[in-house]
Amino acid sequence: MKFRAPNRIFILPSTSSYFNSSLRNHNRSFASVFRRFQTSLQARASVGGGNGSSSQGDSYLVPGATVATLLMLGALHARRLYDDKKVEEARERGIEPEFKSDIKATFLRLIPLRLVSRCWGHITNVELPIWLRPYVHRAWARAFHSNLEEVALPLDEYASLREFFVRSLKEGCRPIDPDLQCLVSPVDGTVLRFGELKGAGAMIEQVKGFSYSVAALLGTGSLLPMMAAGDGNEEGSGQENSSTDSGKRSWWKISLAYPKVLDPVSTCPVKGLFYCVIYLKPGDYHRIHSPVDWQVLVRRHFSGHLFPVNERAVRTIRNLYVENERVVLEGLWQEGYMAIAAIGATNIGSVEVFIEPELRTNKPKRRKSLHSDPPEERVYEPEGVGIMLKKGDEMAAFNMGSTVVLIFQAPVSNLHDSRSEFKFSIKRGDRVRAGEALGRWK
């Protein structure tokens, strides 16, 4: 006599008859429960009368709600595409889109984006089966236009999506401009804004119609070289900043020359202070490289929101870069001041600093307020010297696309030599890669 059993179930000969009888009893009980459930549904359908017409109406209730939800989402997406198309058409005609807050910006403040980002971070950190990894990574690359030809390792060696996000590239894929009198892009991305900081408060234009303060972005304890507004020595200070001995300035000279107690509203930047804002898409190369040879003296971590930083968010959310979580590195290079602000964003929201691997961002907060606490600050040892980085060195990485704000001093023209002026070699909207020159001087 042969017994038949389902696959993957091991049956001992001494207990097979008992198992079969238990299985038959279980099937009978399940069948009886199912019959009672089916009878109750038929009874409910017949209460409304009319040959089952009520049951037919109920059967379309859930699909109808689903279709309505899909139609609403489709309409919202179509409206967004329409608005974005209008913005692109206006930009082609030379019309810059203006800042305009909308209901989405208000709604985003009600969503726990930090919690959502941590959850997404845990998901992307899950180790994938080796056979599945190439399919997942190729799907991501296809969706966000990543260049797989530059990836340093075979796709099956990236255990998770997060490892693929922060992937390194093949040697030589990002050649560093060797010109000693140029400053290179620290990341792959799109140039959003650039220029020279001027006027009281040292404001950077987020979008036409709205600007944010550099002092608020970097923190009140920043080493940003500022002076009292209306100071008659501004021109002379600019000449001094572009002199040949500017690279010999120490931490102490900058701290004493530009006291931190000055009111940002009543101060203005010294001459020769520039900025550049670069946006990284999710499919871009996520590592941050050193733009010049410089000394990193201070790291400052601000715990804030994690709003998205795409173009639409920039046009609709006030103080986007100041409100979001960010890591600021400050220091000195041969021409004076240098700072890099790495802005976090929705989904993971994590910034890794290679020169300080123990730093953790997007940590859970016990209190609801994100901006009441002062930023976490660390002065790199030895004090006054800090950590030396060469042009092109890897210094940090995003775990998802975000934004980098670069602020630096550079040579400006003076009465003695009008040729030694820093000039940007980029345009707004340009796609740049790490190692390409952002500007040069002679």
VOPAGU-2260 file (C-alpha; in pm, 1 decimal, decimal comma):
REM VOPAGU-2260
SITE   aa  ch    i         X         Y         Z
SITE  MET   A    0       0,0       0,0       0,0
SITE  LYS   A    1     140,6     336,7    -104,2
SITE  PHE   A    2      73,8     668,8      68,4
SITE  ARG   A    3      64,5     996,4    -118,0
SITE  ALA   A    4     180,5    1311,8      58,3
SITE  PRO   A    5     228,2    1675,7     -48,7
SITE  ASN   A    6     575,5    1781,2    -163,4
SITE  ARG   A    7     824,1    1904,2     100,6
SITE  ILE   A    8     644,5    1722,3     386,3
SITE  PHE   A    9     831,7    1438,7     553,5
SITE  ILE   A   10     600,8    1167,8     696,6
SITE  LEU   A   11     713,5     901,6     937,8
SITE  PRO   A   12     566,0     557,6     862,3
SITE  SER   A   13     442,9     511,5    1221,0
SITE  THR   A   14     241,1     838,1    1215,4
SITE  SER   A   15     115,4     847,4     857,2
SITE  SER   A   16    -235,0     712,9     933,8
SITE  TYR   A   17    -272,2     961,6    1218,8
SITE  PHE   A   18    -153,7    1246,5     994,2
SITE  ASN   A   19    -400,7    1154,9     715,9
SITE  SER   A   20    -694,2    1138,6     957,2
SITE  SER   A   21    -597,8    1477,8    1106,4
SITE  LEU   A   22    -569,8    1626,5     759,0
SITE  ARG   A   23    -918,2    1498,2     665,2
SITE  ASN   A   24   -1066,6    1644,1     984,3
SITE  HIS   A   25    -896,0    1978,0     916,0
SITE  ASN   A   26   -1032,1    1984,3     560,8
SITE  ARG   A   27   -1384,3    1910,2     684,4
SITE  SER   A   28   -1368,8    2189,9     943,0
SITE  PHE   A   29   -1233,8    2438,8     685,4
SITE  ALA   A   30   -1505,7    2335,7     436,8
SITE  SER   A   31   -1780,0    2382,1     697,0
SITE  VAL   A   32   -1649,8    2728,1     790,4
SITE  PHE   A   33   -1632,9    2829,2     423,8
SITE  ARG   A   34   -1993,8    2708,1     365,0
SITE  ARG   A   35   -2119,5    2912,7     661,4
SITE  PHE   A   36   -1933,9    3223,6     535,3
SITE  GLN   A   37   -2074,7    3175,7     183,7
SITE  THR   A   38   -2429,1    3129,6     322,8
SITE  SER   A   39   -2402,1    3452,7     526,5
SITE  LEU   A   40   -2292,4    3646,9     217,4
SITE  GLN   A   41   -2586,9    3513,8      17,1
SITE  ALA   A   42   -2825,1    3604,9     299,6
SITE  ARG   A   43   -2693,9    3962,2     308,5
SITE  ALA   A   44   -2724,8    3993,8     -65,2
SITE  SER   A   45   -3089,1    3876,0     -58,9
SITE  VAL   A   46   -3194,5    4124,8     212,6
SITE  GLY   A   47   -3208,2    4413,8     -34,0
SITE  GLY   A   48   -3441,0    4212,6    -263,4
SITE  GLY   A   49   -3446,0    4224,2    -639,0
SITE  ASN   A   50   -3290,9    3898,4    -771,2
SITE  GLY   A   51   -2939,6    3962,2    -646,7
SITE  SER   A   52   -2917,8    4315,3    -782,3
SITE  SER   A   53   -2788,6    4436,9    -445,7
SITE  SER   A   54   -2504,2    4185,6    -451,1
SITE  GLN   A   55   -2403,5    4302,2    -795,6
SITE  GLY   A   56   -2394,6    4661,9    -673,3
SITE  ASP   A   57   -2180,5    4568,3    -372,0
SITE  SER   A   58   -1937,9    4376,6    -589,9
SITE  TYR   A   59   -1854,0    4694,0    -780,4
SITE  LEU   A   60   -1806,9    4909,5    -469,1
SITE  VAL   A   61   -1438,3    4832,3    -403,4
SITE  PRO   A   62   -1328,9    4837,4    -771,2
SITE  GLY   A   63   -1514,9    5166,3    -815,2
SITE  ALA   A   64   -1329,6    5328,3    -524,0
SITE  THR   A   65    -999,8    5195,7    -659,0
SITE  VAL   A   66   -1067,0    5336,9   -1004,0
SITE  ALA   A   67   -1163,1    5674,1    -852,5
SITE  THR   A   68    -837,2    5682,4    -652,8
SITE  LEU   A   69    -632,0    5594,7    -959,5
SITE  LEU   A   70    -809,9    5862,3   -1163,2
SITE  MET   A   71    -741,5    6122,1    -893,8
SITE  LEU   A   72    -372,3    6027,3    -874,7
SITE  GLY   A   73    -352,6    6030,6   -1252,9
SITE  ALA   A   74    -509,7    6376,8   -1265,9
SITE  LEU   A   75    -265,1    6510,8   -1006,5
SITE  HIS   A   76      29,0    6360,2   -1195,5
SITE  ALA   A   77     -99,0    6503,9   -1524,6
SITE  ARG   A   78    -132,5    6846,3   -1360,2
SITE  ARG   A   79     223,5    6823,1   -1233,5
SITE  LEU   A   80     352,2    6726,4   -1577,7
SITE  TYR   A   81     157,4    7017,5   -1727,1
SITE  ASP   A   82     305,2    7263,5   -1476,2
SITE  ASP   A   83     657,7    7130,3   -1533,2
SITE  LYS   A   84     610,3    7159,6   -1908,6
SITE  LYS   A   85     502,4    7521,8   -1869,3
SITE  VAL   A   86     814,0    7590,0   -1661,5
SITE  GLU   A   87    1036,5    7432,9   -1929,1
SITE  GLU   A   88     867,8    7634,0   -2204,7
SITE  ALA   A   89     912,5    7953,6   -2004,5
SITE  ARG   A   90    1277,6    7871,5   -1941,3
SITE  GLU   A   91    1334,1    7816,4   -2314,3
SITE  ARG   A   92    1195,6    8166,7   -2374,3
SITE  GLY   A   93    1438,2    8302,3   -2116,5
SITE  ILE   A   94    1178,3    8347,1   -1841,4
SITE  GLU   A   95    1299,4    8232,5   -1501,2
SITE  PRO   A   96    1033,3    8052,4   -1290,8
SITE  GLU   A   97     944,4    8241,9    -974,3
SITE  PHE   A   98     903,4    8117,1    -619,8
SITE  LYS   A   99     545,3    8019,0    -542,7
SITE  SER   A  100     449,6    7819,1    -235,6
SITE  ASP   A  101     176,4    7560,2    -293,3
SITE  ILE   A  102     -36,4    7320,5     -91,4
SITE  LYS   A  103     211,8    7036,7    -145,6
SITE  ALA   A  104     481,4    7228,6      43,9
SITE  THR   A  105     240,1    7267,6     336,7
SITE  PHE   A  106     134,5    6903,7     318,6
SITE  LEU   A  107     498,1    6782,5     326,9
SITE  ARG   A  108     540,5    6933,7     673,6
SITE  LEU   A  109     270,6    6699,8     804,9
SITE  ILE   A  110     442,9    6384,5     678,4
SITE  PRO   A  111     710,0    6220,6     900,6
SITE  LEU   A  112     970,4    6232,3     624,4
SITE  ARG   A  113    1258,0    6153,3     860,4
SITE  LEU   A  114    1086,8    5831,4     970,8
SITE  VAL   A  115     995,1    5745,8     611,2
SITE  SER   A  116    1355,0    5805,0     505,5
SITE  ARG   A  117    1489,3    5578,2     780,3
SITE  CYS   A  118    1245,8    5304,2     676,5
SITE  TRP   A  119    1353,8    5340,0     315,5
SITE  GLY   A  120    1713,4    5325,7     431,8
SITE  HIS   A  121    1650,9    4994,5     608,9
SITE  ILE   A  122    1485,9    4856,1     294,8
SITE  THR   A  123    1773,9    4956,5      68,8
SITE  ASN   A  124    2018,0    4807,6     320,0
SITE  VAL   A  125    1862,9    4459,9     295,1
SITE  GLU   A  126    2108,2    4209,7     147,7
SITE  LEU   A  127    1978,9    4076,8    -183,6
SITE  PRO   A  128    2027,0    3722,1    -315,5
SITE  ILE   A  129    2328,1    3706,9    -542,7
SITE  TRP   A  130    2124,8    3596,0    -845,5
SITE  LEU   A  131    1878,8    3888,0    -797,8
SITE  ARG   A  132    2133,4    4168,5    -755,1
SITE  PRO   A  133    2211,5    4233,9   -1124,9
SITE  TYR   A  134    1839,7    4257,5   -1209,9
SITE  VAL   A  135    1763,7    4501,8    -927,5
SITE  HIS   A  136    2064,6    4723,6    -997,4
SITE  ARG   A  137    2000,2    4726,4   -1372,9
SITE  ALA   A  138    1635,3    4817,2   -1313,3
SITE  TRP   A  139    1742,0    5106,6   -1090,2
SITE  ALA   A  140    2002,1    5221,6   -1343,2
SITE  ARG   A  141    1745,9    5207,6   -1625,4
SITE  ALA   A  142    1488,1    5402,8   -1423,8
SITE  PHE   A  143    1728,3    5680,3   -1318,9
SITE  HIS   A  144    1971,1    5677,7   -1615,4
SITE  SER   A  145    2282,6    5557,7   -1433,7
SITE  ASN   A  146    2585,8    5467,5   -1643,8
SITE  LEU   A  147    2668,4    5104,7   -1566,2
SITE  GLU   A  148    2980,2    5112,1   -1783,7
SITE  GLU   A  149    3154,9    5320,1   -1516,0
SITE  VAL   A  150    3078,1    5089,0   -1223,1
SITE  ALA   A  151    3395,8    4958,2   -1062,2
SITE  LEU   A  152    3268,2    4611,9    -955,8
SITE  PRO   A  153    3040,7    4349,4   -1110,4
SITE  LEU   A  154    2676,8    4414,0   -1017,3
SITE  ASP   A  155    2643,3    4092,1    -818,1
SITE  GLU   A  156    2909,2    4217,1    -573,8
SITE  TYR   A  157    2687,4    4503,2    -452,3
SITE  ALA   A  158    2495,7    4328,6    -175,4
SITE  SER   A  159    2223,9    4593,7    -142,1
SITE  LEU   A  160    2079,4    4894,6    -318,5
SITE  ARG   A  161    2254,0    5120,6     -70,2
SITE  GLU   A  162    2593,2    4980,2    -167,7
SITE  PHE   A  163    2503,1    5045,3    -530,4
SITE  PHE   A  164    2403,2    5405,5    -445,4
SITE  VAL   A  165    2746,6    5485,9    -303,0
SITE  ARG   A  166    2936,2    5282,9    -562,1
SITE  SER   A  167    3285,2    5378,2    -666,2
SITE  LEU   A  168    3383,4    5414,7   -1031,3
SITE  LYS   A  169    3648,8    5259,5   -1247,6
SITE  GLU   A  170    3985,8    5427,2   -1226,1
SITE  GLY   A  171    4012,3    5712,3   -1472,7
SITE  CYS   A  172    3638,0    5769,9   -1513,4
SITE  ARG   A  173    3661,9    6104,9   -1333,0
SITE  PRO   A  174    3992,3    6267,0   -1432,7
SITE  ILE   A  175    4079,5    6565,7   -1214,4
SITE  ASP   A  176    4175,4    6887,7   -1394,6
SITE  PRO   A  177    4546,5    6925,0   -1311,6
SITE  ASP   A  178    4553,3    7305,4   -1350,6
SITE  LEU   A  179    4672,5    7452,4   -1020,8
SITE  GLN   A  180    4473,7    7769,4   -1087,7
SITE  CYS   A  181    4131,3    7612,6   -1118,0
SITE  LEU   A  182    3863,9    7486,1    -882,4
SITE  VAL   A  183    3688,4    7161,8    -980,8
SITE  SER   A  184    3339,1    7028,3    -923,8
SITE  PRO   A  185    3313,6    6807,9    -614,7
SITE  VAL   A  186    3023,4    6601,3    -755,4
SITE  ASP   A  187    2835,6    6489,7   -1063,8
SITE  GLY   A  188    2523,5    6699,1   -1102,3
SITE  THR   A  189    2336,4    6995,1   -1250,6
SITE  VAL   A  190    2445,2    7352,9   -1182,9
SITE  LEU   A  191    2152,0    7538,8   -1027,4
SITE  ARG   A  192    2309,4    7867,6    -915,9
SITE  PHE   A  193    2650,5    8031,0    -900,0
SITE  GLY   A  194    2797,9    8375,8    -857,7
SITE  GLU   A  195    2965,8    8614,8    -616,5
SITE  LEU   A  196    2824,1    8689,8    -272,8
SITE  LYS   A  197    2745,7    9059,5    -238,4
SITE  GLY   A  198    2533,7    9284,2     -23,4
SITE  ALA   A  199    2415,2    9276,8     336,0
SITE  GLY   A  200    2344,7    8933,7     479,6
SITE  ALA   A  201    2531,1    8743,4     203,0
SITE  MET   A  202    2218,8    8598,7      41,4
SITE  ILE   A  203    2202,0    8316,3    -215,2
SITE  GLU   A  204    1906,7    8312,0    -453,0
SITE  GLN   A  205    1716,8    7985,6    -409,9
SITE  VAL   A  206    1486,0    8074,7    -698,3
SITE  LYS   A  207    1365,7    8401,4    -850,2
SITE  GLY   A  208    1173,9    8584,1    -579,9
SITE  PHE   A  209    1329,2    8413,4    -277,0
SITE  SER   A  210    1679,3    8395,3    -125,2
SITE  TYR   A  211    1834,4    8243,0     186,0
SITE  SER   A  212    2119,5    8353,8     409,1
SITE  VAL   A  213    2461,4    8192,1     383,7
SITE  ALA   A  214    2511,5    8250,9     756,9
SITE  ALA   A  215    2192,2    8052,6     826,3
SITE  LEU   A  216    2310,8    7772,8     596,7
SITE  LEU   A  217    2657,4    7744,2     755,7
SITE  GLY   A  218    2560,1    7830,0    1113,9
SITE  THR   A  219    2617,6    8130,0    1340,5
SITE  GLY   A  220    2956,9    7992,0    1443,7
SITE  SER   A  221    3080,2    7986,0    1086,1
SITE  LEU   A  222    3426,4    8108,2     983,0
SITE  LEU   A  223    3269,7    8289,9     684,7
SITE  PRO   A  224    3474,0    8610,0     625,6
SITE  MET   A  225    3228,7    8898,9     681,2
SITE  MET   A  226    3262,7    9266,4     767,2
SITE  ALA   A  227    3036,6    9543,7     887,7
SITE  ALA   A  228    2805,3    9675,6     616,4
SITE  GLY   A  229    2920,2   10004,1     468,1
SITE  ASP   A  230    3278,2    9955,4     582,5
SITE  GLY   A  231    3495,2   10183,2     372,8
SITE  ASN   A  232    3779,0    9931,0     381,7
SITE  GLU   A  233    3584,3    9674,1     184,1
SITE  GLU   A  234    3784,9    9736,0    -133,0
SITE  GLY   A  235    4110,5    9718,2      54,8
SITE  SER   A  236    4003,0    9397,4     221,8
SITE  GLY   A  237    3929,0    9249,9    -115,6
SITE  GLN   A  238    4274,9    9338,5    -235,3
SITE  GLU   A  239    4427,2    9185,5      73,1
SITE  ASN   A  240    4232,2    8863,6      24,6
SITE  SER   A  241    4370,2    8824,7    -326,7
SITE  SER   A  242    4731,8    8881,6    -230,9
SITE  THR   A  243    4992,8    8613,6    -264,8
SITE  ASP   A  244    5024,0    8548,8     107,5
SITE  SER   A  245    4653,1    8465,4     148,5
SITE  GLY   A  246    4736,0    8096,4     161,6
SITE  LYS   A  247    4948,7    8154,1     473,1
SITE  ARG   A  248    4657,6    8274,9     686,4
SITE  SER   A  249    4590,2    8065,3     990,4
SITE  TRP   A  250    4273,7    7964,0    1168,1
SITE  TRP   A  251    4341,9    8228,9    1433,9
SITE  LYS   A  252    4378,5    8519,3    1189,4
SITE  ILE   A  253    4046,1    8442,9    1026,1
SITE  SER   A  254    3872,9    8401,3    1362,0
SITE  LEU   A  255    4006,6    8732,9    1494,7
SITE  ALA   A  256    3964,8    8931,4    1174,4
SITE  TYR   A  257    3597,6    8842,0    1134,4
SITE  PRO   A  258    3436,0    8805,8    1478,5
SITE  LYS   A  259    3142,7    8568,3    1506,3
SITE  VAL   A  260    2941,6    8818,0    1712,9
SITE  LEU   A  261    2860,1    9038,3    1413,0
SITE  ASP   A  262    2492,4    9052,5    1325,1
SITE  PRO   A  263    2445,4    8875,5     986,1
SITE  VAL   A  264    2187,1    9135,1     879,3
SITE  SER   A  265    2429,3    9425,9     935,7
SITE  THR   A  266    2727,2    9252,8     774,8
SITE  CYS   A  267    2829,0    9181,1     419,5
SITE  PRO   A  268    3080,1    8938,7     267,1
SITE  VAL   A  269    3431,1    9043,2     182,2
SITE  LYS   A  270    3513,0    9090,1    -181,1
SITE  GLY   A  271    3599,5    8771,5    -368,0
SITE  LEU   A  272    3357,7    8532,8    -194,7
SITE  PHE   A  273    3180,1    8300,9    -442,0
SITE  TYR   A  274    2924,0    8021,1    -432,7
SITE  CYS   A  275    2800,7    7735,8    -652,5
SITE  VAL   A  276    2493,7    7511,2    -600,3
SITE  ILE   A  277    2491,2    7166,9    -767,6
SITE  TYR   A  278    2196,9    6923,9    -761,4
SITE  LEU   A  279    2248,9    6545,1    -775,6
SITE  LYS   A  280    1976,0    6327,6    -924,3
SITE  PRO   A  281    1905,2    5980,4    -778,5
SITE  GLY   A  282    2089,3    5813,1   -1066,0
SITE  ASP   A  283    2402,6    6026,0   -1040,9
SITE  TYR   A  284    2736,6    5923,4    -898,2
SITE  HIS   A  285    2692,2    5996,4    -526,4
SITE  ARG   A  286    3044,7    6049,3    -395,1
SITE  ILE   A  287    3180,7    6393,2    -303,8
SITE  HIS   A  288    3540,6    6481,2    -394,3
SITE  SER   A  289    3765,6    6759,2    -274,7
SITE  PRO   A  290    3748,6    7058,3    -514,9
SITE  VAL   A  291    4097,7    7187,0    -422,3
SITE  ASP   A  292    4389,5    7117,5    -190,1
SITE  TRP   A  293    4265,1    7242,2     145,7
SITE  GLN   A  294    4261,5    7202,3     523,6
SITE  VAL   A  295    3930,1    7084,5     671,1
SITE  LEU   A  296    3913,8    7249,0    1012,5
SITE  VAL   A  297    3554,4    7211,6    1132,5
SITE  ARG   A  298    3258,3    6980,2    1076,9
SITE  ARG   A  299    2909,5    7101,4    1165,9
SITE  HIS   A  300    2600,2    6873,3    1156,4
SITE  PHE   A  301    2252,5    7028,7    1147,9
SITE  SER   A  302    1956,0    6802,7    1226,5
SITE  GLY   A  303    1658,0    6927,9    1025,7
SITE  HIS   A  304    1379,1    6824,3     795,1
SITE  LEU   A  305    1423,4    6593,8     496,3
SITE  PHE   A  306    1219,7    6765,7     227,6
SITE  PRO   A  307    1283,7    6664,3    -134,3
SITE  VAL   A  308    1533,6    6889,8    -311,0
SITE  ASN   A  309    1419,0    6848,6    -671,9
SITE  GLU   A  310    1342,8    7147,8    -892,0
SITE  ARG   A  311     976,6    7163,5    -794,4
SITE  ALA   A  312    1064,2    7162,6    -423,4
SITE  VAL   A  313    1315,6    7443,9    -477,7
SITE  ARG   A  314    1037,9    7654,8    -634,2
SITE  THR   A  315     781,9    7589,5    -359,2
SITE  ILE   A  316     952,7    7533,9     -18,1
SITE  ARG   A  317    1095,4    7833,5     164,4
SITE  ASN   A  318    1449,6    7807,4     305,7
SITE  LEU   A  319    1472,0    7455,6     167,2
SITE  TYR   A  320    1846,6    7410,6     216,3
SITE  VAL   A  321    1845,0    7584,3     554,7
SITE  GLU   A  322    1554,9    7369,8     683,1
SITE  ASN   A  323    1693,5    7037,0     564,0
SITE  GLU   A  324    1943,5    6822,6     750,7
SITE  ARG   A  325    2298,1    6893,4     634,9
SITE  VAL   A  326    2667,0    6846,7     705,7
SITE  VAL   A  327    2897,5    7146,9     665,3
SITE  LEU   A  328    3276,6    7119,1     629,8
SITE  GLU   A  329    3477,9    7441,0     668,2
SITE  GLY   A  330    3843,4    7518,2     626,8
SITE  LEU   A  331    4114,3    7702,1     432,9
SITE  TRP   A  332    4282,7    7671,4      97,0
SITE  GLN   A  333    4551,3    7874,7     -79,2
SITE  GLU   A  334    4310,6    8157,8    -159,7
SITE  GLY   A  335    4133,5    8178,7     175,8
SITE  TYR   A  336    3801,6    8042,3     298,9
SITE  MET   A  337    3638,7    7718,1     177,8
SITE  ALA   A  338    3312,9    7545,9     282,6
SITE  ILE   A  339    3109,1    7255,9     145,4
SITE  ALA   A  340    2751,2    7199,8     262,6
SITE  ALA   A  341    2606,8    6854,8     183,6
SITE  ILE   A  342    2225,8    6882,0     200,1
SITE  GLY   A  343    2020,1    6574,9     293,3
SITE  ALA   A  344    1691,8    6487,5     120,1
SITE  THR   A  345    1390,5    6258,0     137,7
SITE  ASN   A  346    1463,6    5882,0     118,5
SITE  ILE   A  347    1750,3    5773,8     343,8
SITE  GLY   A  348    1864,3    6132,4     403,8
SITE  SER   A  349    2206,3    6005,6     506,4
SITE  VAL   A  350    2542,9    6172,3     445,6
SITE  GLU   A  351    2859,9    5968,8     504,9
SITE  VAL   A  352    3180,3    6159,7     579,0
SITE  PHE   A  353    3484,0    5946,3     495,6
SITE  ILE   A  354    3718,2    6154,1     710,5
SITE  GLU   A  355    3484,1    6094,5    1007,5
SITE  PRO   A  356    3322,2    5751,0     955,3
SITE  GLU   A  357    3160,3    5745,2    1299,7
SITE  LEU   A  358    2930,4    6038,5    1212,9
SITE  ARG   A  359    2562,7    5935,2    1181,9
SITE  THR   A  360    2293,1    6150,0    1024,1
SITE  ASN   A  361    1911,7    6119,7    1022,7
SITE  LYS   A  362    1905,0    5978,6    1373,6
SITE  PRO   A  363    1572,1    5952,7    1562,5
SITE  LYS   A  364    1486,6    6265,4    1760,0
SITE  ARG   A  365    1327,2    6246,8    2104,3
SITE  ARG   A  366    1189,4    6596,1    2079,8
SITE  LYS   A  367     967,1    6726,0    1801,9
SITE  SER   A  368    1163,4    7047,7    1749,1
SITE  LEU   A  369    1448,4    7009,1    1500,7
SITE  HIS   A  370    1590,4    7359,9    1496,8
SITE  SER   A  371    1594,2    7447,2    1866,4
SITE  ASP   A  372    1911,1    7245,6    1927,0
SITE  PRO   A  373    2245,8    7391,3    1822,4
SITE  PRO   A  374    2433,4    7201,9    1552,6
SITE  GLU   A  375    2672,1    6927,5    1653,1
SITE  GLU   A  376    3020,7    7064,7    1592,1
SITE  ARG   A  377    3364,2    6906,5    1586,2
SITE  VAL   A  378    3700,8    7077,3    1544,0
SITE  TYR   A  379    3942,3    6845,3    1369,5
SITE  GLU   A  380    4274,5    6789,3    1540,0
SITE  PRO   A  381    4536,8    6916,5    1543,8
SITE  GLU   A  382    4356,3    7246,8    1597,6
SITE  GLY   A  383    4453,6    7505,2    1340,0
SITE  VAL   A  384    4575,4    7239,8    1096,6
SITE  GLY   A  385    4285,3    6997,5    1069,5
SITE  ILE   A  386    4273,2    6728,9     801,9
SITE  MET   A  387    4458,4    6783,4     475,1
SITE  LEU   A  388    4279,2    6686,6     153,8
SITE  LYS   A  389    4416,8    6688,0    -198,2
SITE  LYS   A  390    4219,3    6793,1    -504,2
SITE  GLY   A  391    4008,4    6497,1    -615,4
SITE  ASP   A  392    4023,6    6303,0    -286,3
SITE  GLU   A  393    3701,0    6127,2    -187,0
SITE  MET   A  394    3567,2    6302,0     121,7
SITE  ALA   A  395    3197,2    6209,9     159,5
SITE  ALA   A  396    2900,9    6039,9      -7,1
SITE  PHE   A  397    2523,0    6072,7     -29,9
SITE  ASN   A  398    2304,5    5767,3      16,8
SITE  MET   A  399    2058,2    5923,3    -227,0
SITE  GLY   A  400    2055,9    6216,5    -468,2
SITE  SER   A  401    2076,1    6557,6    -302,5
SITE  THR   A  402    2251,5    6895,6    -328,0
SITE  VAL   A  403    2594,5    7042,4    -258,6
SITE  VAL   A  404    2652,4    7412,0    -187,0
SITE  LEU   A  405    3013,1    7522,2    -237,6
SITE  ILE   A  406    3128,7    7856,4     -86,9
SITE  PHE   A  407    3484,6    7976,7    -135,9
SITE  GLN   A  408    3717,7    8271,3    -166,9
SITE  ALA   A  409    3897,1    8322,6    -496,7
SITE  PRO   A  410    4123,7    8587,5    -653,8
SITE  VAL   A  411    3960,7    8910,4    -769,7
SITE  SER   A  412    4096,6    9187,9    -988,1
SITE  ASN   A  413    4281,7    9476,4    -823,3
SITE  LEU   A  414    4457,8    9791,8    -925,4
SITE  HIS   A  415    4791,5    9616,6    -974,6
SITE  ASP   A  416    4678,6    9316,9   -1183,2
SITE  SER   A  417    4339,2    9306,8   -1353,5
SITE  ARG   A  418    4407,3    8961,1   -1501,9
SITE  SER   A  419    4414,9    8769,0   -1173,0
SITE  GLU   A  420    4037,2    8741,7   -1146,3
SITE  PHE   A  421    3845,4    8421,2   -1088,2
SITE  LYS   A  422    3586,1    8350,2   -1356,3
SITE  PHE   A  423    3332,0    8067,5   -1370,1
SITE  SER   A  424    3354,5    7840,8   -1673,8
SITE  ILE   A  425    3000,8    7701,4   -1634,7
SITE  LYS   A  426    2645,5    7811,2   -1711,1
SITE  ARG   A  427    2324,8    7758,4   -1520,2
SITE  GLY   A  428    2172,2    7422,1   -1610,4
SITE  ASP   A  429    2503,5    7267,5   -1718,7
SITE  ARG   A  430    2570,3    6903,8   -1635,4
SITE  VAL   A  431    2909,6    6877,5   -1465,8
SITE  ARG   A  432    3111,5    6580,6   -1347,7
SITE  ALA   A  433    3343,6    6550,3   -1050,8
SITE  GLY   A  434    3688,7    6676,1   -1145,3
SITE  GLU   A  435    3574,2    6917,8   -1417,1
SITE  ALA   A  436    3671,0    7282,7   -1372,1
SITE  LEU   A  437    3405,7    7516,8   -1230,8
SITE  GLY   A  438    3624,4    7824,0   -1279,7
SITE  ARG   A  439    3978,1    7948,0   -1334,5
SITE  TRP   A  440    4205,3    8242,1   -1271,1
SITE  LYS   A  441    4546,8    8349,5   -1402,8
